[in-house]
Amino acid sequence: MPLTPVVLALWALAFLTLNTVVSVRVWRINDLPRWRRALPGLLLCAGLAASLSRATGTTIVAETLAFPLHLATAGIGLFELRRHRTRSSRPDGAGAVARAPGQAGHC
C-alpha cells in the first residue's frame, strides 16, 4: 500500500482537528458578539456538509467549496484568537471593548 493516501488522510484529520479546536476556542471568547463567535463554527459545518456531499455523488460541490470553507474557518478563527490574545495582553486595557453597564458581553 502506498504511503501517500495514509499521509493525506492523517493531514486531513489533523486539519479537521485544528478547525474544531479553533472553532471551540473562538466560541468561548465572551468579548465577541454572538455572530462573530459562531462564524468559524458555521463555516466548519458548511465545509463538512460540502465534504459530505461526495457521498451523494455531487463531487463538484465538494471540490469547489469544501477546502475554501475549511481554510476560511482556520483563517478567521486564528485571526480572532490572535486578536483576543493581543487585546487581553495589553496592561493598560487599551484593547478593552467599552460596554454599557447592562451589557455583559452580548450583542
Buried (B, 14 or more C-beta within 10 A) or exposed (E): EEEEEEEEEEEEEEBBEBBBEBBEBBBEBEBBEEEBBBBBBEBBBBBBBBBEBBEEEEEEBBEEBBBEBBBBBBEBBBEBBEBBEEBEEEEEEEEEEEEEEEEEEEE
